[in-house]
Amino acid sequence: MAYTSQTPHRAALLVASVAVLGLLTACGNETGTQGSPQKVSGMAAPATGSPTTHDSAAGNTPAGAATPPPVQTGGEAAAGGASSPTPSSAGGTSATAGGGSRCHTSELSATVGGNNPGAGQENFPVVLTNKSSRTCTVRGFPGAAFVSAAGEQLGPDPRRSSGTPATVTLKPGQHAWAGLTFSNPEVSGARTATPAALLITPPDEQDPLKVAWTAGEVPVSGNASSVSLSVFAPGSGV
């Protein structure tokens, strides 16, 4: 058997190995850095942390991740912060709600205006004036009674006319008035008396205000002599 030298065969294997090694080295240094460890088939890859995410729908934030501040909507701002200011209503003598608590007798003064006769009727405005330093209200009918100089009531209590009560707001110095009406005694033929004063009680109060009566005789008996009162309205009735 002829003997064949294996030197050329070994040289060829060495050249091939060097070429493969050079190829691997070139691939590992393609980015200009040292080659990272390569994964080997059949071995577990080293654990690498996945990117941190915030699940806004589920409300899950991974540990170590910064929690973004909540987005605040207009409704949340109103619920969690100061409420929006509400416009305030201006007070006055018109019928309004929320203009203050009711006027007490001690905060009011009373007068009786001049007669405005018509069709056999005598008509007087009963006027209340807010003399206090605060805004208050009156609502409804006044109480009224004619009295003698001795303080005795003359005639029955006045009846109430068919009016709809409304709240009248009175700033300091403002007025509210109610109508006091009765038939002319000369026309009705009713029995009369001459009062010394008219007692006026503000709505929902018990203490009256006393006003001197200077308008002469008033009817004190008989259906035709009935005295009536209307609800309070803004102003002085003139």
CYANA upper distance limits for C-alpha pairs under 8 A (distance plus 0.5 A):
  6 GLN  CA     10 ARG  CA      6.69
  7 THR  CA     11 ALA  CA      6.63
  8 PRO  CA     12 ALA  CA      6.73
  9 HIS  CA     13 LEU  CA      6.93
 10 ARG  CA     14 LEU  CA      6.69
 11 ALA  CA     15 VAL  CA      6.72
 12 ALA  CA     16 ALA  CA      6.74
 13 LEU  CA     17 SER  CA      6.66
 14 LEU  CA     18 VAL  CA      6.69
 15 VAL  CA     19 ALA  CA      6.73
 16 ALA  CA     20 VAL  CA      6.80
 17 SER  CA     21 LEU  CA      6.63
 18 VAL  CA     22 GLY  CA      6.59
 19 ALA  CA     23 LEU  CA      6.70
 20 VAL  CA     24 LEU  CA      6.77
 21 LEU  CA     25 THR  CA      6.64
 22 GLY  CA     26 ALA  CA      6.58
 23 LEU  CA     27 CYS  CA      6.81
 24 LEU  CA     28 GLY  CA      6.72
 25 THR  CA     29 ASN  CA      6.75
 25 THR  CA     35 GLY  CA      8.44
 26 ALA  CA     30 GLU  CA      6.56
 28 GLY  CA     33 THR  CA      8.45
 28 GLY  CA     34 GLN  CA      7.37
 28 GLY  CA     35 GLY  CA      4.83
 28 GLY  CA     36 SER  CA      7.74
 29 ASN  CA     33 THR  CA      6.06
 29 ASN  CA     34 GLN  CA      6.38
 29 ASN  CA     35 GLY  CA      6.18
 39 LYS  CA     43 MET  CA      7.83
 39 LYS  CA     45 ALA  CA      6.91
 52 THR  CA     62 PRO  CA      7.23
 52 THR  CA     65 ALA  CA      7.12
 53 THR  CA     61 THR  CA      7.50
 53 THR  CA     62 PRO  CA      7.54
 53 THR  CA     65 ALA  CA      8.35
 54 HIS  CA     59 GLY  CA      8.01
 54 HIS  CA     60 ASN  CA      6.79
 54 HIS  CA     61 THR  CA      5.48
 54 HIS  CA     62 PRO  CA      7.61
 54 HIS  CA     67 THR  CA      8.31
 55 ASP  CA     59 GLY  CA      6.03
 55 ASP  CA     60 ASN  CA      5.71
 55 ASP  CA     61 THR  CA      6.90
 56 SER  CA     60 ASN  CA      7.46
 61 THR  CA     65 ALA  CA      7.13
 61 THR  CA     67 THR  CA      7.47
 72 GLN  CA     76 GLU  CA      6.37
 72 GLN  CA     77 ALA  CA      6.85
 73 THR  CA     77 ALA  CA      6.67
 74 GLY  CA     78 ALA  CA      6.87
 75 GLY  CA     79 ALA  CA      6.76
 76 GLU  CA     80 GLY  CA      6.35
 76 GLU  CA     81 GLY  CA      8.46
 77 ALA  CA     81 GLY  CA      5.88
 77 ALA  CA     82 ALA  CA      8.31
 78 ALA  CA     82 ALA  CA      6.86
 78 ALA  CA     83 SER  CA      5.93
 78 ALA  CA     84 SER  CA      7.45
 79 ALA  CA     83 SER  CA      7.74
 91 GLY  CA     96 THR  CA      8.16
 91 GLY  CA     99 GLY  CA      6.41
 91 GLY  CA    135 THR  CA      8.49
 91 GLY  CA    169 THR  CA      7.14
 91 GLY  CA    170 LEU  CA      8.28
 91 GLY  CA    171 LYS  CA      7.63
 92 GLY  CA     96 THR  CA      8.47
 92 GLY  CA    169 THR  CA      6.20
 92 GLY  CA    170 LEU  CA      6.73
 92 GLY  CA    171 LYS  CA      6.86
 93 THR  CA    168 VAL  CA      6.34
 93 THR  CA    169 THR  CA      5.52
 93 THR  CA    170 LEU  CA      6.00
 93 THR  CA    171 LYS  CA      7.90
 93 THR  CA    174 GLN  CA      7.53
 93 THR  CA    175 HIS  CA      7.99
 93 THR  CA    176 ALA  CA      8.20
 93 THR  CA    234 PRO  CA      5.68
 93 THR  CA    235 GLY  CA      7.50
 94 SER  CA    168 VAL  CA      6.50
 94 SER  CA    169 THR  CA      7.01
 94 SER  CA    234 PRO  CA      6.56
 95 ALA  CA    166 ALA  CA      6.51
 95 ALA  CA    167 THR  CA      5.61
 95 ALA  CA    168 VAL  CA      5.14
 95 ALA  CA    169 THR  CA      6.92
 95 ALA  CA    234 PRO  CA      7.99
 96 THR  CA    167 THR  CA      6.63
 96 THR  CA    168 VAL  CA      7.07
 96 THR  CA    169 THR  CA      7.04
 97 ALA  CA    167 THR  CA      7.30
 99 GLY  CA    135 THR  CA      7.43
 99 GLY  CA    136 CYS  CA      7.04
 99 GLY  CA    137 THR  CA      7.20
 99 GLY  CA    169 THR  CA      6.11
100 GLY  CA    135 THR  CA      6.37
100 GLY  CA    136 CYS  CA      5.31
100 GLY  CA    137 THR  CA      6.75
100 GLY  CA    169 THR  CA      7.97
101 SER  CA    135 THR  CA      8.39
101 SER  CA    136 CYS  CA      5.77
101 SER  CA    137 THR  CA      6.57
102 ARG  CA    136 CYS  CA      5.64
102 ARG  CA    137 THR  CA      4.91
102 ARG  CA    138 VAL  CA      6.25
103 CYS  CA    107 GLU  CA      6.80
103 CYS  CA    108 LEU  CA      7.65
103 CYS  CA    130 ASN  CA      8.17
103 CYS  CA    136 CYS  CA      5.42
103 CYS  CA    137 THR  CA      5.78
103 CYS  CA    138 VAL  CA      6.54
103 CYS  CA    202 PRO  CA      8.47
104 HIS  CA    108 LEU  CA      7.33
104 HIS  CA    202 PRO  CA      7.93
104 HIS  CA    205 GLU  CA      7.14
105 THR  CA    109 SER  CA      8.31
105 THR  CA    201 THR  CA      8.02
105 THR  CA    202 PRO  CA      6.87
105 THR  CA    205 GLU  CA      7.17
105 THR  CA    207 ASP  CA      6.83
105 THR  CA    208 PRO  CA      7.47
105 THR  CA    209 LEU  CA      7.73
107 GLU  CA    130 ASN  CA      6.55
107 GLU  CA    131 LYS  CA      6.09
107 GLU  CA    132 SER  CA      5.54
108 LEU  CA    128 LEU  CA      6.71
108 LEU  CA    129 THR  CA      5.92
108 LEU  CA    130 ASN  CA      5.34
108 LEU  CA    131 LYS  CA      5.89
108 LEU  CA    132 SER  CA      7.63
109 SER  CA    128 LEU  CA      6.18
109 SER  CA    129 THR  CA      5.77
109 SER  CA    130 ASN  CA      7.28
109 SER  CA    131 LYS  CA      7.06
109 SER  CA    209 LEU  CA      7.72
110 ALA  CA    126 VAL  CA      7.76
110 ALA  CA    127 VAL  CA      6.09
110 ALA  CA    128 LEU  CA      5.18
110 ALA  CA    129 THR  CA      6.91
110 ALA  CA    200 ILE  CA      7.92
110 ALA  CA    209 LEU  CA      6.97
110 ALA  CA    210 LYS  CA      8.12
110 ALA  CA    211 VAL  CA      7.27
111 THR  CA    126 VAL  CA      6.62
111 THR  CA    127 VAL  CA      5.75
111 THR  CA    128 LEU  CA      7.23
111 THR  CA    211 VAL  CA      6.80
112 VAL  CA    124 PHE  CA      7.14
112 VAL  CA    125 PRO  CA      6.30
112 VAL  CA    126 VAL  CA      5.22
112 VAL  CA    127 VAL  CA      6.54
112 VAL  CA    211 VAL  CA      7.85
113 GLY  CA    124 PHE  CA      6.32
113 GLY  CA    125 PRO  CA      5.59
113 GLY  CA    126 VAL  CA      6.93
113 GLY  CA    127 VAL  CA      7.70
113 GLY  CA    237 GLY  CA      8.44
114 GLY  CA    124 PHE  CA      6.50
114 GLY  CA    125 PRO  CA      7.72
115 ASN  CA    122 GLU  CA      6.88
115 ASN  CA    123 ASN  CA      5.92
115 ASN  CA    124 PHE  CA      5.41
115 ASN  CA    125 PRO  CA      8.27
115 ASN  CA    215 ALA  CA      8.50
116 ASN  CA    122 GLU  CA      6.95
116 ASN  CA    123 ASN  CA      5.62
116 ASN  CA    124 PHE  CA      6.91
117 PRO  CA    121 GLN  CA      6.04
117 PRO  CA    122 GLU  CA      5.08
117 PRO  CA    123 ASN  CA      6.09
118 GLY  CA    122 GLU  CA      7.21
118 GLY  CA    123 ASN  CA      8.27
120 GLY  CA    183 SER  CA      6.47
120 GLY  CA    184 ASN  CA      5.99
120 GLY  CA    187 VAL  CA      7.15
121 GLN  CA    181 THR  CA      7.23
121 GLN  CA    182 PHE  CA      6.29
121 GLN  CA    183 SER  CA      5.09
121 GLN  CA    184 ASN  CA      6.00
122 GLU  CA    181 THR  CA      6.07
122 GLU  CA    182 PHE  CA      6.00
122 GLU  CA    183 SER  CA      6.59
122 GLU  CA    184 ASN  CA      6.58
123 ASN  CA    179 GLY  CA      7.17
123 ASN  CA    180 LEU  CA      6.27
123 ASN  CA    181 THR  CA      5.11
123 ASN  CA    182 PHE  CA      7.46
124 PHE  CA    179 GLY  CA      6.37
124 PHE  CA    180 LEU  CA      5.58
124 PHE  CA    181 THR  CA      6.92
125 PRO  CA    177 TRP  CA      6.52
125 PRO  CA    178 ALA  CA      6.22
125 PRO  CA    179 GLY  CA      5.28
125 PRO  CA    180 LEU  CA      6.55
125 PRO  CA    236 SER  CA      7.77
125 PRO  CA    237 GLY  CA      6.21
125 PRO  CA    238 VAL  CA      8.41
126 VAL  CA    177 TRP  CA      5.87
126 VAL  CA    178 ALA  CA      5.71
126 VAL  CA    179 GLY  CA      6.58
126 VAL  CA    180 LEU  CA      7.06
127 VAL  CA    175 HIS  CA      7.09
127 VAL  CA    176 ALA  CA      6.26
127 VAL  CA    177 TRP  CA      4.84
127 VAL  CA    178 ALA  CA      7.14
127 VAL  CA    236 SER  CA      6.36
127 VAL  CA    237 GLY  CA      8.13
128 LEU  CA    175 HIS  CA      6.09
128 LEU  CA    176 ALA  CA      5.88
128 LEU  CA    177 TRP  CA      6.71
129 THR  CA    170 LEU  CA      8.48
129 THR  CA    173 GLY  CA      6.61
129 THR  CA    174 GLN  CA      6.20
129 THR  CA    175 HIS  CA      4.97
129 THR  CA    176 ALA  CA      7.14
130 ASN  CA    135 THR  CA      8.48
130 ASN  CA    136 CYS  CA      8.24
130 ASN  CA    170 LEU  CA      6.81
130 ASN  CA    171 LYS  CA      7.31
130 ASN  CA    172 PRO  CA      5.73
130 ASN  CA    173 GLY  CA      5.63
130 ASN  CA    174 GLN  CA      6.23
130 ASN  CA    175 HIS  CA      7.03
131 LYS  CA    172 PRO  CA      6.39
131 LYS  CA    173 GLY  CA      6.19
132 SER  CA    172 PRO  CA      6.29
132 SER  CA    173 GLY  CA      8.24
133 SER  CA    172 PRO  CA      6.01
134 ARG  CA    171 LYS  CA      7.11
134 ARG  CA    172 PRO  CA      6.49
135 THR  CA    169 THR  CA      7.60
135 THR  CA    170 LEU  CA      6.12
135 THR  CA    171 LYS  CA      4.89
135 THR  CA    172 PRO  CA      6.54
136 CYS  CA    169 THR  CA      6.45
136 CYS  CA    170 LEU  CA      5.92
136 CYS  CA    171 LYS  CA      7.15
137 THR  CA    167 THR  CA      6.95
137 THR  CA    168 VAL  CA      5.96
137 THR  CA    169 THR  CA      4.96
137 THR  CA    170 LEU  CA      6.14
138 VAL  CA    167 THR  CA      6.39
138 VAL  CA    168 VAL  CA      5.86
138 VAL  CA    169 THR  CA      7.24
138 VAL  CA    170 LEU  CA      8.21
138 VAL  CA    176 ALA  CA      8.30
138 VAL  CA    202 PRO  CA      8.00
138 VAL  CA    203 PRO  CA      6.93
138 VAL  CA    232 PHE  CA      7.87
139 ARG  CA    165 PRO  CA      6.59
139 ARG  CA    166 ALA  CA      6.10
139 ARG  CA    167 THR  CA      5.03
139 ARG  CA    168 VAL  CA      6.59
139 ARG  CA    203 PRO  CA      6.81
139 ARG  CA    231 VAL  CA      8.10
139 ARG  CA    232 PHE  CA      6.97
140 GLY  CA    164 THR  CA      8.31
140 GLY  CA    165 PRO  CA      5.06
140 GLY  CA    166 ALA  CA      6.97
140 GLY  CA    167 THR  CA      7.94
140 GLY  CA    203 PRO  CA      6.70
140 GLY  CA    231 VAL  CA      5.49
140 GLY  CA    232 PHE  CA      6.32
141 PHE  CA    160 ARG  CA      7.94
141 PHE  CA    165 PRO  CA      7.96
141 PHE  CA    178 ALA  CA      7.89
141 PHE  CA    202 PRO  CA      8.27
141 PHE  CA    203 PRO  CA      6.49
141 PHE  CA    229 LEU  CA      7.56
141 PHE  CA    230 SER  CA      6.80
141 PHE  CA    231 VAL  CA      5.04
141 PHE  CA    232 PHE  CA      6.63
142 PRO  CA    178 ALA  CA      7.90
142 PRO  CA    200 ILE  CA      7.09
142 PRO  CA    201 THR  CA      6.09
142 PRO  CA    202 PRO  CA      5.61
142 PRO  CA    203 PRO  CA      5.74
142 PRO  CA    229 LEU  CA      8.01
142 PRO  CA    231 VAL  CA      7.82
142 PRO  CA    232 PHE  CA      8.06
143 GLY  CA    199 LEU  CA      8.31
143 GLY  CA    200 ILE  CA      6.08
143 GLY  CA    201 THR  CA      5.13
143 GLY  CA    202 PRO  CA      7.04
143 GLY  CA    203 PRO  CA      7.61
144 ALA  CA    157 ASP  CA      7.38
144 ALA  CA    158 PRO  CA      7.20
144 ALA  CA    198 LEU  CA      7.25
144 ALA  CA    199 LEU  CA      5.87
144 ALA  CA    200 ILE  CA      5.16
144 ALA  CA    201 THR  CA      6.75
145 ALA  CA    153 GLN  CA      6.93
145 ALA  CA    154 LEU  CA      7.86
145 ALA  CA    156 PRO  CA      8.28
145 ALA  CA    157 ASP  CA      6.51
145 ALA  CA    158 PRO  CA      7.68
145 ALA  CA    198 LEU  CA      6.21
145 ALA  CA    199 LEU  CA      5.70
145 ALA  CA    200 ILE  CA      7.46
146 PHE  CA    153 GLN  CA      6.21
146 PHE  CA    154 LEU  CA      5.88
146 PHE  CA    155 GLY  CA      7.76
146 PHE  CA    195 PRO  CA      6.26
146 PHE  CA    196 ALA  CA      8.12
146 PHE  CA    197 ALA  CA      6.53
146 PHE  CA    198 LEU  CA      5.13
146 PHE  CA    199 LEU  CA      6.87
147 VAL  CA    151 GLY  CA      5.80
147 VAL  CA    152 GLU  CA      5.63
147 VAL  CA    153 GLN  CA      4.79
147 VAL  CA    154 LEU  CA      5.84
147 VAL  CA    195 PRO  CA      5.94
147 VAL  CA    196 ALA  CA      6.59
147 VAL  CA    197 ALA  CA      6.06
147 VAL  CA    198 LEU  CA      6.72
147 VAL  CA    199 LEU  CA      7.80
148 SER  CA    152 GLU  CA      5.76
148 SER  CA    153 GLN  CA      6.99
148 SER  CA    154 LEU  CA      7.25
148 SER  CA    194 THR  CA      8.14
148 SER  CA    195 PRO  CA      5.54
148 SER  CA    196 ALA  CA      5.46
148 SER  CA    197 ALA  CA      7.24
149 ALA  CA    195 PRO  CA      7.87
149 ALA  CA    196 ALA  CA      5.65
149 ALA  CA    197 ALA  CA      7.91
154 LEU  CA    193 ALA  CA      7.76
154 LEU  CA    195 PRO  CA      7.66
154 LEU  CA    220 VAL  CA      6.64
155 GLY  CA    219 PRO  CA      8.01
155 GLY  CA    220 VAL  CA      4.61
155 GLY  CA    221 SER  CA      6.65
156 PRO  CA    220 VAL  CA      7.48
156 PRO  CA    221 SER  CA      8.26
157 ASP  CA    227 VAL  CA      8.30
158 PRO  CA    226 SER  CA      7.24
158 PRO  CA    227 VAL  CA      5.26
158 PRO  CA    228 SER  CA      5.47
158 PRO  CA    229 LEU  CA      6.99
159 ARG  CA    226 SER  CA      7.74
159 ARG  CA    227 VAL  CA      6.79
159 ARG  CA    228 SER  CA      5.21
159 ARG  CA    229 LEU  CA      6.83
160 ARG  CA    228 SER  CA      5.97
160 ARG  CA    229 LEU  CA      5.56
160 ARG  CA    230 SER  CA      6.69
161 SER  CA    228 SER  CA      6.59
161 SER  CA    229 LEU  CA      6.33
161 SER  CA    230 SER  CA      5.79
161 SER  CA    231 VAL  CA      8.32
162 SER  CA    230 SER  CA      7.96
163 GLY  CA    230 SER  CA      6.86
163 GLY  CA    231 VAL  CA      6.54
164 THR  CA    231 VAL  CA      7.56
165 PRO  CA    231 VAL  CA      6.31
165 PRO  CA    232 PHE  CA      7.79
166 ALA  CA    231 VAL  CA      8.40
166 ALA  CA    232 PHE  CA      8.07
166 ALA  CA    233 ALA  CA      8.15
168 VAL  CA    176 ALA  CA      7.61
168 VAL  CA    232 PHE  CA      7.87
168 VAL  CA    233 ALA  CA      7.04
168 VAL  CA    234 PRO  CA      6.60
169 THR  CA    234 PRO  CA      8.49
170 LEU  CA    174 GLN  CA      5.81
170 LEU  CA    175 HIS  CA      7.05
170 LEU  CA    176 ALA  CA      8.05
174 GLN  CA    235 GLY  CA      7.82
175 HIS  CA    234 PRO  CA      6.90
175 HIS  CA    235 GLY  CA      5.49
175 HIS  CA    236 SER  CA      6.15
176 ALA  CA    232 PHE  CA      6.46
176 ALA  CA    233 ALA  CA      5.96
176 ALA  CA    234 PRO  CA      5.08
176 ALA  CA    235 GLY  CA      5.43
176 ALA  CA    236 SER  CA      6.37
176 ALA  CA    237 GLY  CA      8.48
177 TRP  CA    231 VAL  CA      8.50
177 TRP  CA    232 PHE  CA      5.62
177 TRP  CA    233 ALA  CA      5.95
177 TRP  CA    234 PRO  CA      6.94
177 TRP  CA    235 GLY  CA      6.67
177 TRP  CA    236 SER  CA      5.87
177 TRP  CA    237 GLY  CA      6.36
178 ALA  CA    229 LEU  CA      7.16
178 ALA  CA    230 SER  CA      5.81
178 ALA  CA    231 VAL  CA      5.99
178 ALA  CA    232 PHE  CA      5.05
178 ALA  CA    233 ALA  CA      6.95
178 ALA  CA    237 GLY  CA      8.17
179 GLY  CA    228 SER  CA      8.41
179 GLY  CA    229 LEU  CA      5.98
179 GLY  CA    230 SER  CA      5.60
179 GLY  CA    231 VAL  CA      7.98
179 GLY  CA    232 PHE  CA      8.42
179 GLY  CA    237 GLY  CA      8.49
180 LEU  CA    227 VAL  CA      7.60
180 LEU  CA    228 SER  CA      6.35
180 LEU  CA    229 LEU  CA      5.34
180 LEU  CA    230 SER  CA      7.44
181 THR  CA    227 VAL  CA      6.22
181 THR  CA    228 SER  CA      5.77
181 THR  CA    229 LEU  CA      6.99
182 PHE  CA    218 VAL  CA      8.38
182 PHE  CA    219 PRO  CA      8.05
182 PHE  CA    225 SER  CA      6.89
182 PHE  CA    226 SER  CA      6.64
182 PHE  CA    227 VAL  CA      5.08
182 PHE  CA    228 SER  CA      6.89
183 SER  CA    187 VAL  CA      7.75
183 SER  CA    188 SER  CA      6.88
183 SER  CA    219 PRO  CA      8.19
183 SER  CA    224 ALA  CA      7.16
183 SER  CA    225 SER  CA      6.36
183 SER  CA    226 SER  CA      7.90
183 SER  CA    227 VAL  CA      8.13
184 ASN  CA    188 SER  CA      6.69
184 ASN  CA    218 VAL  CA      8.49
184 ASN  CA    219 PRO  CA      8.41
185 PRO  CA    189 GLY  CA      5.90
185 PRO  CA    190 ALA  CA      5.99
185 PRO  CA    191 ARG  CA      7.93
185 PRO  CA    192 THR  CA      7.44
185 PRO  CA    217 GLU  CA      8.35
185 PRO  CA    218 VAL  CA      7.37
185 PRO  CA    219 PRO  CA      6.43
185 PRO  CA    225 SER  CA      7.54
186 GLU  CA    190 ALA  CA      8.18
188 SER  CA    224 ALA  CA      6.31
188 SER  CA    225 SER  CA      7.32
190 ALA  CA    219 PRO  CA      6.28
190 ALA  CA    220 VAL  CA      7.81
190 ALA  CA    221 SER  CA      6.62
190 ALA  CA    222 GLY  CA      6.28
190 ALA  CA    224 ALA  CA      7.17
190 ALA  CA    225 SER  CA      6.13
191 ARG  CA    219 PRO  CA      6.23
191 ARG  CA    220 VAL  CA      6.46
191 ARG  CA    221 SER  CA      6.05
191 ARG  CA    222 GLY  CA      7.71
191 ARG  CA    225 SER  CA      8.36
192 THR  CA    217 GLU  CA      6.45
192 THR  CA    218 VAL  CA      5.82
192 THR  CA    219 PRO  CA      4.80
192 THR  CA    220 VAL  CA      5.79
192 THR  CA    221 SER  CA      7.71
193 ALA  CA    217 GLU  CA      5.81
193 ALA  CA    218 VAL  CA      6.17
193 ALA  CA    219 PRO  CA      7.02
193 ALA  CA    220 VAL  CA      6.94
194 THR  CA    216 GLY  CA      6.18
194 THR  CA    217 GLU  CA      4.87
194 THR  CA    218 VAL  CA      6.68
195 PRO  CA    213 TRP  CA      6.84
195 PRO  CA    216 GLY  CA      8.00
195 PRO  CA    217 GLU  CA      7.59
195 PRO  CA    218 VAL  CA      7.97
196 ALA  CA    212 ALA  CA      6.63
196 ALA  CA    213 TRP  CA      5.99
196 ALA  CA    214 THR  CA      8.12
197 ALA  CA    210 LYS  CA      7.01
197 ALA  CA    211 VAL  CA      5.96
197 ALA  CA    212 ALA  CA      4.76
197 ALA  CA    213 TRP  CA      4.99
198 LEU  CA    210 LYS  CA      6.45
198 LEU  CA    211 VAL  CA      5.78
198 LEU  CA    212 ALA  CA      6.81
198 LEU  CA    213 TRP  CA      6.46
199 LEU  CA    208 PRO  CA      6.32
199 LEU  CA    209 LEU  CA      6.12
199 LEU  CA    210 LYS  CA      5.18
199 LEU  CA    211 VAL  CA      6.84
200 ILE  CA    208 PRO  CA      5.69
200 ILE  CA    209 LEU  CA      5.56
200 ILE  CA    210 LYS  CA      6.86
200 ILE  CA    211 VAL  CA      8.07
201 THR  CA    205 GLU  CA      6.92
201 THR  CA    206 GLN  CA      7.11
201 THR  CA    207 ASP  CA      6.74
201 THR  CA    208 PRO  CA      4.63
201 THR  CA    209 LEU  CA      6.58
202 PRO  CA    206 GLN  CA      8.31
202 PRO  CA    208 PRO  CA      7.53
219 PRO  CA    225 SER  CA      5.36
219 PRO  CA    226 SER  CA      7.69
219 PRO  CA    227 VAL  CA      8.22
220 VAL  CA    225 SER  CA      6.87
220 VAL  CA    226 SER  CA      8.09
221 SER  CA    225 SER  CA      6.39
221 SER  CA    226 SER  CA      7.94
222 GLY  CA    226 SER  CA      7.54
